[in-house]
Amino acid sequence: MLVGLLTLIEKEAVEGKEYTTDSYFNPIQDLQGNWVISTQEMDQCTNSDYMWVKQLPLIEWTGYYIPTSGSTLN
């Protein structure tokens, strides 16, 4: 499954923002610590402020990031 790759700045820009009526971006971290959004969020975005997400690079989803004690990834 492919997902859209975000930088930390892009993640902070879209997090919790509406991408279409009553639907909100929900970036998550993958196993490598990458911030990503679903291709559904990318494809269904109609908010003119965030149309740039349609051009995000796609990467393979590797699973959910699971923090370990002492981890400093944000």
A tleap script that builds the chain and sets N, CA, C and O, in Angstrom:
source leaprc.protein.ff14SB
mol = sequence {
  NMET LEU VAL GLY LEU LEU THR LEU ILE GLU
  LYS GLU ALA VAL GLU GLY LYS GLU TYR THR
  THR ASP SER TYR PHE ASN PRO ILE GLN ASP
  LEU GLN GLY ASN TRP VAL ILE SER THR GLN
  GLU MET ASP GLN CYS THR ASN SER ASP TYR
  MET TRP VAL LYS GLN LEU PRO LEU ILE GLU
  TRP THR GLY TYR TYR ILE PRO THR SER GLY
  SER THR LEU CASN
}
set mol.1.N position { 0.853 -1.169 0.000 }
set mol.1.CA position { 0.000 0.000 0.000 }
set mol.1.C position { 0.904 1.239 0.000 }
set mol.1.O position { 1.899 1.294 0.722 }
set mol.2.N position { 0.549 2.208 -0.803 }
set mol.2.CA position { 1.306 3.448 -0.878 }
set mol.2.C position { 0.684 4.526 0.003 }
set mol.2.O position { -0.530 4.558 0.209 }
set mol.3.N position { 1.544 5.413 0.519 }
set mol.3.CA position { 1.125 6.551 1.330 }
set mol.3.C position { 1.920 7.764 0.890 }
set mol.3.O position { 2.969 7.629 0.259 }
set mol.4.N position { 1.421 8.957 1.222 }
set mol.4.CA position { 2.100 10.200 0.875 }
set mol.4.C position { 3.092 10.595 1.959 }
set mol.4.O position { 2.746 10.654 3.139 }
set mol.5.N position { 4.326 10.864 1.552 }
set mol.5.CA position { 5.404 11.207 2.480 }
set mol.5.C position { 5.415 12.706 2.777 }
set mol.5.O position { 5.430 13.532 1.864 }
set mol.6.N position { 5.409 13.045 4.068 }
set mol.6.CA position { 5.437 14.438 4.519 }
set mol.6.C position { 6.750 14.746 5.226 }
set mol.6.O position { 7.331 13.880 5.879 }
set mol.7.N position { 7.210 15.982 5.093 }
set mol.7.CA position { 8.276 16.465 5.963 }
set mol.7.C position { 7.634 16.821 7.291 }
set mol.7.O position { 6.408 16.864 7.393 }
set mol.8.N position { 8.435 17.075 8.301 }
set mol.8.CA position { 7.881 17.472 9.596 }
set mol.8.C position { 7.124 18.790 9.478 }
set mol.8.O position { 6.071 18.959 10.093 }
set mol.9.N position { 7.652 19.723 8.692 }
set mol.9.CA position { 6.978 21.017 8.490 }
set mol.9.C position { 5.632 20.817 7.798 }
set mol.9.O position { 4.642 21.438 8.185 }
set mol.10.N position { 5.584 19.950 6.772 }
set mol.10.CA position { 4.327 19.668 6.070 }
set mol.10.C position { 3.340 18.974 7.001 }
set mol.10.O position { 2.147 19.277 6.980 }
set mol.11.N position { 3.832 18.046 7.817 }
set mol.11.CA position { 2.970 17.346 8.780 }
set mol.11.C position { 2.303 18.344 9.714 }
set mol.11.O position { 1.098 18.269 9.959 }
set mol.12.N position { 3.097 19.285 10.238 }
set mol.12.CA position { 2.552 20.273 11.154 }
set mol.12.C position { 1.576 21.217 10.453 }
set mol.12.O position { 0.646 21.723 11.081 }
set mol.13.N position { 1.782 21.457 9.157 }
set mol.13.CA position { 0.901 22.344 8.397 }
set mol.13.C position { -0.479 21.741 8.167 }
set mol.13.O position { -1.475 22.465 8.145 }
set mol.14.N position { -0.550 20.415 7.995 }
set mol.14.CA position { -1.835 19.793 7.662 }
set mol.14.C position { -2.530 19.122 8.839 }
set mol.14.O position { -3.740 18.903 8.786 }
set mol.15.N position { -1.819 18.798 9.869 }
set mol.15.CA position { -2.376 18.023 10.979 }
set mol.15.C position { -3.647 18.669 11.530 }
set mol.15.O position { -3.636 19.820 11.968 }
set mol.16.N position { -4.739 17.909 11.500 }
set mol.16.CA position { -6.014 18.377 12.027 }
set mol.16.C position { -6.764 19.347 11.132 }
set mol.16.O position { -7.836 19.828 11.499 }
set mol.17.N position { -6.216 19.638 9.967 }
set mol.17.CA position { -6.871 20.572 9.034 }
set mol.17.C position { -7.836 19.799 8.130 }
set mol.17.O position { -7.631 18.624 7.826 }
set mol.18.N position { -8.877 20.491 7.718 }
set mol.18.CA position { -9.917 19.886 6.889 }
set mol.18.C position { -9.432 19.768 5.444 }
set mol.18.O position { -9.069 20.771 4.831 }
set mol.19.N position { -9.424 18.543 4.894 }
set mol.19.CA position { -9.040 18.371 3.493 }
set mol.19.C position { -10.238 18.359 2.566 }
set mol.19.O position { -10.108 18.640 1.375 }
set mol.20.N position { -11.398 18.037 3.100 }
set mol.20.CA position { -12.676 18.156 2.409 }
set mol.20.C position { -13.732 18.264 3.503 }
set mol.20.O position { -13.406 18.092 4.677 }
set mol.21.N position { -14.951 18.535 3.163 }
set mol.21.CA position { -15.988 18.780 4.161 }
set mol.21.C position { -16.050 17.666 5.205 }
set mol.21.O position { -16.262 16.499 4.875 }
set mol.22.N position { -15.859 18.050 6.476 }
set mol.22.CA position { -15.950 17.140 7.626 }
set mol.22.C position { -14.927 16.004 7.617 }
set mol.22.O position { -15.136 14.985 8.275 }
set mol.23.N position { -13.835 16.161 6.888 }
set mol.23.CA position { -12.752 15.171 6.877 }
set mol.23.C position { -11.437 15.899 7.115 }
set mol.23.O position { -11.168 16.933 6.504 }
set mol.24.N position { -10.623 15.349 8.009 }
set mol.24.CA position { -9.441 16.045 8.474 }
set mol.24.C position { -8.181 15.205 8.271 }
set mol.24.O position { -8.198 13.983 8.423 }
set mol.25.N position { -7.086 15.890 7.923 }
set mol.25.CA position { -5.813 15.201 7.788 }
set mol.25.C position { -5.414 14.589 9.124 }
set mol.25.O position { -5.596 15.193 10.181 }
set mol.26.N position { -4.869 13.381 9.057 }
set mol.26.CA position { -4.413 12.667 10.238 }
set mol.26.C position { -3.054 12.024 9.942 }
set mol.26.O position { -2.984 10.813 9.732 }
set mol.27.N position { -1.980 12.813 9.923 }
set mol.27.CA position { -0.666 12.225 9.658 }
set mol.27.C position { -0.277 11.232 10.753 }
set mol.27.O position { -0.574 11.435 11.931 }
set mol.28.N position { 0.386 10.165 10.343 }
set mol.28.CA position { 0.883 9.160 11.279 }
set mol.28.C position { 2.323 8.835 10.923 }
set mol.28.O position { 2.776 9.125 9.816 }
set mol.29.N position { 3.037 8.234 11.858 }
set mol.29.CA position { 4.412 7.833 11.611 }
set mol.29.C position { 4.471 6.360 11.255 }
set mol.29.O position { 3.755 5.533 11.819 }
set mol.30.N position { 5.354 6.048 10.290 }
set mol.30.CA position { 5.561 4.652 9.932 }
set mol.30.C position { 6.733 4.083 10.735 }
set mol.30.O position { 7.309 4.775 11.574 }
set mol.31.N position { 7.078 2.832 10.477 }
set mol.31.CA position { 8.145 2.163 11.222 }
set mol.31.C position { 9.493 2.856 11.118 }
set mol.31.O position { 10.313 2.742 12.030 }
set mol.32.N position { 9.742 3.572 10.031 }
set mol.32.CA position { 10.999 4.289 9.853 }
set mol.32.C position { 10.963 5.702 10.449 }
set mol.32.O position { 11.947 6.435 10.363 }
set mol.33.N position { 9.833 6.082 11.051 }
set mol.33.CA position { 9.701 7.404 11.637 }
set mol.33.C position { 9.266 8.467 10.638 }
set mol.33.O position { 9.257 9.654 10.966 }
set mol.34.N position { 8.900 8.054 9.400 }
set mol.34.CA position { 8.407 8.985 8.388 }
set mol.34.C position { 6.981 9.409 8.726 }
set mol.34.O position { 6.174 8.596 9.176 }
set mol.35.N position { 6.676 10.690 8.506 }
set mol.35.CA position { 5.297 11.165 8.642 }
set mol.35.C position { 4.599 10.972 7.300 }
set mol.35.O position { 5.126 11.354 6.255 }
set mol.36.N position { 3.410 10.376 7.338 }
set mol.36.CA position { 2.687 10.045 6.109 }
set mol.36.C position { 1.203 10.334 6.262 }
set mol.36.O position { 0.674 10.411 7.372 }
set mol.37.N position { 0.539 10.494 5.109 }
set mol.37.CA position { -0.923 10.539 5.050 }
set mol.37.C position { -1.380 9.527 4.013 }
set mol.37.O position { -0.602 9.104 3.158 }
set mol.38.N position { -2.619 9.152 4.093 }
set mol.38.CA position { -3.157 8.161 3.163 }
set mol.38.C position { -3.357 8.763 1.776 }
set mol.38.O position { -3.507 9.975 1.623 }
set mol.39.N position { -3.357 7.902 0.782 }
set mol.39.CA position { -3.646 8.370 -0.577 }
set mol.39.C position { -5.096 8.823 -0.675 }
set mol.39.O position { -5.425 9.628 -1.546 }
set mol.40.N position { -5.969 8.327 0.195 }
set mol.40.CA position { -7.359 8.803 0.231 }
set mol.40.C position { -7.393 10.275 0.616 }
set mol.40.O position { -8.109 11.063 -0.001 }
set mol.41.N position { -6.620 10.649 1.635 }
set mol.41.CA position { -6.558 12.061 2.033 }
set mol.41.C position { -6.016 12.903 0.884 }
set mol.41.O position { -6.508 14.002 0.629 }
set mol.42.N position { -5.012 12.393 0.196 }
set mol.42.CA position { -4.422 13.114 -0.930 }
set mol.42.C position { -5.432 13.266 -2.067 }
set mol.42.O position { -5.660 14.370 -2.562 }
set mol.43.N position { -6.032 12.148 -2.475 }
set mol.43.CA position { -6.933 12.139 -3.630 }
set mol.43.C position { -8.213 12.934 -3.398 }
set mol.43.O position { -8.727 13.572 -4.317 }
set mol.44.N position { -8.725 12.897 -2.174 }
set mol.44.CA position { -10.012 13.526 -1.889 }
set mol.44.C position { -9.888 14.975 -1.410 }
set mol.44.O position { -10.891 15.612 -1.089 }
set mol.45.N position { -8.663 15.492 -1.364 }
set mol.45.CA position { -8.466 16.869 -0.909 }
set mol.45.C position { -9.117 17.848 -1.881 }
set mol.45.O position { -8.837 17.834 -3.079 }
set mol.46.N position { -9.997 18.702 -1.340 }
set mol.46.CA position { -10.624 19.762 -2.138 }
set mol.46.C position { -10.353 21.138 -1.541 }
set mol.46.O position { -10.801 22.151 -2.079 }
set mol.47.N position { -9.623 21.175 -0.436 }
set mol.47.CA position { -9.279 22.429 0.227 }
set mol.47.C position { -8.139 23.090 -0.546 }
set mol.47.O position { -7.040 22.542 -0.629 }
set mol.48.N position { -8.401 24.253 -1.105 }
set mol.48.CA position { -7.412 24.921 -1.964 }
set mol.48.C position { -6.109 25.232 -1.234 }
set mol.48.O position { -5.068 25.365 -1.878 }
set mol.49.N position { -6.140 25.350 0.085 }
set mol.49.CA position { -4.922 25.618 0.853 }
set mol.49.C position { -3.964 24.427 0.889 }
set mol.49.O position { -2.777 24.588 1.174 }
set mol.50.N position { -4.482 23.236 0.600 }
set mol.50.CA position { -3.686 22.018 0.748 }
set mol.50.C position { -3.623 21.157 -0.511 }
set mol.50.O position { -3.310 19.969 -0.438 }
set mol.51.N position { -3.914 21.746 -1.650 }
set mol.51.CA position { -3.878 20.968 -2.896 }
set mol.51.C position { -2.487 20.414 -3.190 }
set mol.51.O position { -2.346 19.448 -3.940 }
set mol.52.N position { -1.466 21.023 -2.603 }
set mol.52.CA position { -0.093 20.552 -2.802 }
set mol.52.C position { 0.100 19.112 -2.330 }
set mol.52.O position { 1.039 18.448 -2.770 }
set mol.53.N position { -0.768 18.612 -1.442 }
set mol.53.CA position { -0.596 17.228 -0.978 }
set mol.53.C position { -0.777 16.228 -2.111 }
set mol.53.O position { -0.277 15.106 -2.031 }
set mol.54.N position { -1.481 16.619 -3.160 }
set mol.54.CA position { -1.677 15.730 -4.310 }
set mol.54.C position { -0.355 15.428 -5.029 }
set mol.54.O position { -0.271 14.473 -5.800 }
set mol.55.N position { 0.680 16.248 -4.773 }
set mol.55.CA position { 1.979 16.079 -5.417 }
set mol.55.C position { 3.023 15.436 -4.495 }
set mol.55.O position { 4.194 15.352 -4.863 }
set mol.56.N position { 2.621 14.987 -3.320 }
set mol.56.CA position { 3.577 14.372 -2.394 }
set mol.56.C position { 4.181 13.109 -2.998 }
set mol.56.O position { 3.512 12.388 -3.737 }
set mol.57.N position { 5.455 12.842 -2.680 }
set mol.57.CA position { 6.034 11.570 -3.116 }
set mol.57.C position { 5.329 10.412 -2.416 }
set mol.57.O position { 4.923 10.530 -1.260 }
set mol.58.N position { 5.188 9.314 -3.112 }
set mol.58.CA position { 4.554 8.123 -2.560 }
set mol.58.C position { 5.625 7.132 -2.117 }
set mol.58.O position { 6.618 6.912 -2.810 }
set mol.59.N position { 5.399 6.536 -0.939 }
set mol.59.CA position { 6.289 5.498 -0.446 }
set mol.59.C position { 5.438 4.312 -0.001 }
set mol.59.O position { 4.232 4.444 0.205 }
set mol.60.N position { 6.071 3.168 0.142 }
set mol.60.CA position { 5.384 1.966 0.602 }
set mol.60.C position { 5.146 2.058 2.110 }
set mol.60.O position { 6.058 2.388 2.868 }
set mol.61.N position { 3.926 1.766 2.536 }
set mol.61.CA position { 3.570 1.754 3.956 }
set mol.61.C position { 4.286 0.586 4.622 }
set mol.61.O position { 4.204 -0.549 4.152 }
set mol.62.N position { 4.989 0.868 5.721 }
set mol.62.CA position { 5.759 -0.176 6.401 }
set mol.62.C position { 5.159 -0.584 7.739 }
set mol.62.O position { 5.694 -1.468 8.408 }
set mol.63.N position { 4.079 0.032 8.134 }
set mol.63.CA position { 3.446 -0.283 9.410 }
set mol.63.C position { 3.572 0.877 10.375 }
set mol.63.O position { 4.321 1.825 10.137 }
set mol.64.N position { 2.835 0.791 11.458 }
set mol.64.CA position { 2.787 1.859 12.448 }
set mol.64.C position { 4.078 1.941 13.241 }
set mol.64.O position { 4.670 0.925 13.604 }
set mol.65.N position { 4.502 3.170 13.502 }
set mol.65.CA position { 5.647 3.410 14.368 }
set mol.65.C position { 5.256 3.073 15.798 }
set mol.65.O position { 4.207 3.501 16.279 }
set mol.66.N position { 6.094 2.314 16.468 }
set mol.66.CA position { 5.845 1.958 17.864 }
set mol.66.C position { 7.021 2.484 18.679 }
set mol.66.O position { 8.126 1.947 18.597 }
set mol.67.N position { 6.785 3.536 19.465 }
set mol.67.CA position { 7.880 4.104 20.236 }
set mol.67.C position { 8.418 3.126 21.270 }
set mol.67.O position { 7.664 2.352 21.860 }
set mol.68.N position { 9.723 3.167 21.483 }
set mol.68.CA position { 10.349 2.385 22.527 }
set mol.68.C position { 10.737 3.332 23.650 }
set mol.68.O position { 10.843 4.539 23.433 }
set mol.69.N position { 10.942 2.819 24.803 }
set mol.69.CA position { 11.308 3.704 25.919 }
set mol.69.C position { 12.604 4.442 25.585 }
set mol.69.O position { 13.560 3.849 25.084 }
set mol.70.N position { 12.618 5.727 25.868 }
set mol.70.CA position { 13.782 6.527 25.593 }
set mol.70.C position { 13.859 7.045 24.168 }
set mol.70.O position { 14.821 7.727 23.816 }
set mol.71.N position { 12.871 6.739 23.343 }
set mol.71.CA position { 12.861 7.204 21.958 }
set mol.71.C position { 12.641 8.716 21.899 }
set mol.71.O position { 11.873 9.274 22.683 }
set mol.72.N position { 13.330 9.374 20.953 }
set mol.72.CA position { 13.186 10.810 20.834 }
set mol.72.C position { 12.567 11.220 19.510 }
set mol.72.O position { 12.552 12.408 19.191 }
set mol.73.N position { 12.055 10.276 18.728 }
set mol.73.CA position { 11.404 10.634 17.461 }
set mol.73.C position { 10.118 11.391 17.752 }
set mol.73.O position { 9.359 11.018 18.647 }
set mol.74.N position { 9.877 12.450 16.997 }
set mol.74.CA position { 8.647 13.226 17.163 }
set mol.74.C position { 7.862 13.192 15.897 }
set mol.74.O position { 6.787 13.786 15.821 }
savepdb mol mol.pdb
quit
